[in-house]
Amino acid sequence: MNTLTKMTLSSLTLASTLLASQALAHGLNMWPSQFNINSKRPTTVTVDLSFSETPFRLDHSVSAAGLSVIDPQGKTLRYLGNIYQSAQRTTLDLAISEQGTYTVTYQNQPRYTTSYTVGSQAKKKRLRLNKSDAQSELPNSAKNVVTKKSVTTAIAFITNIRPSKQDFKPTGKGLELVPVTHPSDYVTNDVITMKLYLNGQPLRNATAKLQRSGAQYLASNKPSESVTDANGQLSYQFDQGGLFTLSVKHSEKQNAKLYDEMGYRLFYSFEISYE
């Protein structure tokens, strides 16, 4: 049974001593200048990307190699547009030439981290190495050795004039978010539904954190939390419009040659319009 989460303005600003930077540490921000446009002529939409300790802020640019765009026909674009990389952000001027929905995705190269403790010390030490490479670097007294492989993904949808007709489907690889309600139809007071998948299967009991733009200026800014149902589904109803980011973290143990644990992080940026 799916649970509907009603997102009132007060629920998004619950009193808490937990800062957003703690809740979404080093999150991946991806923000199009527009989520919905109405242009019959070729145009561009600017997309900013940045790793940041605080949502909606710019801290560190990302490698442009992780960017990909699927056009309204379901094809991966070979030419994305002009890309600029500064110290704090990476910017894509996405070329929009068709009617329909563009899927913009960023995914970093997998990263390996080997953690361990030494002697009676409880504090973990870390090496940015996979399980094999870490063997020669670990001290003889290392204990509780665990290697984690991590992948971070960000996604946003941009629609020109009208939504594409094709259904959104998971690729079956890694942690994915698939809209049920089309992103161009996200309006206040309507029920908005999306699903999470892990390697093509619905991800149940996953915690999703939702943050509204501007929360960093409030004294209390704890993200709202929801949990996916048995079908991997999340449903929301918003009484306020604005820009939002939804984040999901998931990890599981795996007996692989180069790692012991697989970790995923996903960040979904979207806009709620007033009805």
C-alpha positions as CSV (number, residue, x, y, z in Angstrom):
1,M,0.0,0.0,0.0
2,N,1.4,3.3,-1.0
3,T,1.6,6.1,1.6
4,L,0.9,9.7,0.5
5,T,3.1,12.3,2.0
6,K,1.5,15.7,2.2
7,M,4.2,18.4,1.9
8,T,2.9,21.5,3.7
9,L,5.3,24.4,4.1
10,S,5.5,23.7,7.8
11,S,6.4,20.1,7.3
12,L,9.4,21.2,5.2
13,T,10.6,23.5,7.9
14,L,10.3,21.4,11.1
15,A,12.3,22.6,14.0
16,S,15.6,20.8,14.2
17,T,19.1,21.3,15.3
18,L,20.3,19.2,12.4
19,L,21.7,21.4,9.6
20,A,21.0,20.6,6.0
21,S,24.8,20.3,5.4
22,Q,24.7,17.3,7.8
23,A,21.7,15.7,6.3
24,L,22.9,15.9,2.7
25,A,26.7,16.1,3.1
26,H,28.5,16.7,-0.1
27,G,25.4,16.4,-2.2
28,L,25.3,16.8,-6.0
29,N,23.2,19.8,-7.1
30,M,21.9,19.8,-10.7
31,W,19.7,22.8,-11.6
32,P,18.3,23.7,-15.0
33,S,17.5,27.3,-15.5
34,Q,14.1,26.2,-16.6
35,F,12.3,22.9,-16.2
36,N,9.5,23.7,-18.7
37,I,9.9,25.9,-21.7
38,N,7.7,26.8,-24.7
39,S,9.9,27.4,-27.8
40,K,9.2,26.4,-31.3
41,R,12.7,27.5,-32.4
42,P,16.0,26.0,-31.3
43,T,17.0,27.4,-27.9
44,T,19.2,26.6,-24.9
45,V,18.6,25.8,-21.3
46,T,21.5,26.3,-18.8
47,V,22.1,23.5,-16.4
48,D,24.4,24.0,-13.4
49,L,26.1,21.2,-11.6
50,S,28.1,21.3,-8.3
51,F,29.1,19.2,-5.4
52,S,28.1,20.9,-2.2
53,E,27.8,20.4,1.5
54,T,24.6,22.5,1.4
55,P,21.7,22.0,-1.0
56,F,21.2,24.8,-3.5
57,R,24.7,26.2,-3.0
58,L,27.7,25.9,-5.3
59,D,31.0,24.6,-3.9
60,H,32.9,22.3,-6.3
61,S,32.6,21.7,-10.0
62,V,32.2,18.3,-11.5
63,S,33.8,16.5,-14.5
64,A,31.8,17.1,-17.6
65,A,32.6,13.5,-18.7
66,G,29.8,12.3,-16.4
67,L,27.0,14.2,-18.3
68,S,24.5,12.5,-20.6
69,V,21.3,13.6,-22.2
70,I,18.4,11.6,-23.7
71,D,16.3,13.5,-26.2
72,P,12.5,13.3,-26.6
73,Q,12.9,10.4,-29.1
74,G,14.7,8.3,-26.5
75,K,18.2,8.7,-28.1
76,T,21.4,9.7,-26.3
77,L,22.6,13.0,-27.7
78,R,26.1,13.0,-29.2
79,Y,26.4,16.8,-28.9
80,L,25.1,18.3,-25.7
81,G,26.0,21.9,-26.2
82,N,28.7,24.2,-24.8
83,I,30.1,23.2,-21.4
84,Y,32.0,25.4,-19.1
85,Q,33.9,24.4,-15.9
86,S,34.8,26.9,-13.2
87,A,36.0,26.3,-9.7
88,Q,32.5,26.1,-8.1
89,R,30.3,24.9,-10.9
90,T,30.1,23.0,-14.2
91,T,27.6,24.6,-16.7
92,L,26.0,23.1,-19.7
93,D,24.1,25.2,-22.3
94,L,21.8,22.4,-23.4
95,A,20.7,22.7,-27.0
96,I,16.9,22.2,-27.2
97,S,15.7,21.6,-30.8
98,E,12.7,19.3,-30.4
99,Q,9.3,19.3,-28.6
100,G,9.1,16.8,-25.7
101,T,11.1,15.8,-22.6
102,Y,14.9,15.7,-22.3
103,T,16.4,13.6,-19.5
104,V,19.6,15.1,-18.1
105,T,21.8,12.8,-16.0
106,Y,25.1,13.1,-14.3
107,Q,27.0,10.1,-12.9
108,N,30.5,10.2,-11.5
109,Q,33.1,7.5,-12.0
110,P,32.9,4.8,-9.3
111,R,34.9,5.6,-6.2
112,Y,36.5,3.1,-3.8
113,T,37.1,3.8,-0.2
114,T,38.8,1.3,2.2
115,S,38.1,2.0,5.9
116,Y,39.9,0.3,8.9
117,T,40.7,0.7,12.5
118,V,44.1,0.3,14.3
119,G,44.5,-1.3,17.7
120,S,42.0,-0.1,20.3
121,Q,41.2,3.1,18.4
122,A,37.6,3.4,17.5
123,K,38.1,6.1,14.9
124,K,38.1,4.9,11.3
125,K,41.0,5.6,8.9
126,R,40.4,5.6,5.2
127,L,42.3,4.9,2.0
128,R,40.9,6.0,-1.4
129,L,41.8,2.5,-2.8
130,N,39.9,-0.6,-3.9
131,K,40.3,-3.9,-1.9
132,S,43.2,-5.1,-4.1
133,D,45.2,-2.0,-4.1
134,A,44.7,-1.3,-0.4
135,Q,46.4,-4.5,0.7
136,S,49.9,-3.1,0.3
137,E,49.0,0.1,2.1
138,L,47.2,-1.3,5.1
139,P,49.2,-1.5,8.4
140,N,49.7,-4.9,9.8
141,S,47.6,-4.0,12.8
142,A,44.6,-3.0,10.6
143,K,41.2,-4.3,11.8
144,N,37.6,-4.1,10.6
145,V,38.7,-3.6,7.0
146,V,35.8,-2.8,4.6
147,T,36.1,-1.5,1.1
148,K,33.1,0.4,-0.4
149,K,32.4,1.2,-4.0
150,S,30.3,4.3,-4.4
151,V,28.3,5.9,-7.3
152,T,26.6,9.2,-7.3
153,T,23.9,10.2,-9.8
154,A,21.9,13.3,-10.4
155,I,18.8,13.6,-12.7
156,A,16.5,16.3,-14.0
157,F,13.8,16.5,-16.7
158,I,13.3,19.4,-19.1
159,T,10.2,19.6,-21.2
160,N,9.7,21.8,-24.3
161,I,6.1,22.7,-25.2
162,R,4.5,19.3,-24.4
163,P,5.6,16.0,-22.6
164,S,7.0,13.2,-24.6
165,K,4.7,10.3,-25.1
166,Q,7.1,7.5,-24.3
167,D,7.0,6.0,-20.8
168,F,9.9,6.3,-18.5
169,K,11.5,3.0,-17.8
170,P,14.4,1.8,-15.7
171,T,17.5,0.6,-17.5
172,G,18.1,-2.1,-14.9
173,K,21.5,-0.7,-13.8
174,G,22.1,0.7,-10.3
175,L,19.8,3.0,-8.4
176,E,17.3,4.8,-10.6
177,L,14.3,7.1,-10.2
178,V,11.4,6.7,-12.6
179,P,8.6,9.3,-12.7
180,V,5.0,8.0,-12.7
181,T,3.5,11.5,-12.8
182,H,5.2,13.3,-15.6
183,P,7.6,16.0,-14.3
184,S,6.0,18.7,-16.4
185,D,2.7,18.0,-14.6
186,Y,4.1,18.7,-11.1
187,V,1.6,21.2,-9.6
188,T,0.4,22.1,-6.1
189,N,-2.4,20.0,-4.6
190,D,-2.0,17.2,-7.1
191,V,-0.7,13.8,-6.1
192,I,2.8,13.4,-7.5
193,T,4.2,9.8,-7.8
194,M,7.6,8.4,-8.6
195,K,9.4,5.0,-8.2
196,L,12.8,3.9,-7.1
197,Y,14.5,0.9,-8.7
198,L,17.7,-1.0,-7.8
199,N,19.1,-3.0,-10.7
200,G,15.7,-3.1,-12.3
201,Q,13.8,-4.2,-9.2
202,P,11.6,-1.9,-7.0
203,L,13.5,-0.6,-4.1
204,R,11.3,-1.0,-1.0
205,N,11.7,0.6,2.4
206,A,14.2,3.2,1.1
207,T,14.4,6.5,2.9
208,A,14.0,9.6,0.6
209,K,14.9,13.1,1.9
210,L,13.2,16.1,0.4
211,Q,14.6,19.6,0.7
212,R,13.0,22.9,-0.5
213,S,15.1,25.7,-1.9
214,G,15.6,28.6,0.5
215,A,15.8,26.2,3.5
216,Q,19.4,27.3,4.2
217,Y,18.0,30.7,5.2
218,L,15.7,29.3,7.9
219,A,16.6,28.7,11.5
220,S,15.2,25.1,11.2
221,N,15.8,23.2,8.0
222,K,15.6,19.5,8.6
223,P,14.7,17.7,5.3
224,S,11.4,15.9,5.2
225,E,11.7,12.1,5.1
226,S,9.5,9.5,3.4
227,V,9.9,5.7,2.8
228,T,9.1,3.8,-0.4
229,D,6.4,1.2,-0.3
230,A,6.5,-2.4,-1.4
231,N,6.5,-1.3,-5.1
232,G,9.3,1.2,-4.5
233,Q,6.9,4.0,-4.9
234,L,6.8,7.5,-3.3
235,S,3.8,9.9,-3.5
236,Y,3.7,13.5,-2.5
237,Q,1.2,16.3,-2.4
238,F,2.6,19.9,-2.2
239,D,0.7,22.9,-0.9
240,Q,3.6,25.2,-1.9
241,G,5.4,25.6,-5.2
242,G,9.1,26.0,-5.6
243,L,12.3,24.1,-6.4
244,F,13.0,20.8,-4.6
245,T,15.7,18.2,-4.4
246,L,15.0,14.6,-3.4
247,S,17.9,12.5,-2.3
248,V,18.2,8.7,-1.7
249,K,21.1,6.7,-0.2
250,H,21.3,3.0,-0.4
251,S,24.1,0.5,0.3
252,E,24.3,-3.3,0.5
253,K,27.0,-5.9,1.2
254,Q,28.6,-7.7,-1.8
255,N,31.3,-10.3,-2.1
256,A,33.1,-8.7,-5.0
257,K,36.8,-8.9,-5.9
258,L,37.4,-5.2,-5.5
259,Y,34.9,-4.2,-2.8
260,D,32.8,-5.5,0.1
261,E,29.9,-3.0,-0.1
262,M,28.1,-1.2,-2.9
263,G,26.8,2.3,-2.1
264,Y,24.5,4.5,-4.2
265,R,23.4,8.1,-3.9
266,L,20.8,9.7,-6.1
267,F,19.7,13.3,-6.3
268,Y,16.5,14.4,-8.2
269,S,15.9,18.0,-8.9
270,F,12.4,19.2,-9.8
271,E,10.0,22.1,-9.8
272,I,6.5,22.4,-8.4
273,S,4.3,25.0,-10.1
274,Y,1.2,26.5,-8.8
275,E,-2.1,25.1,-10.2
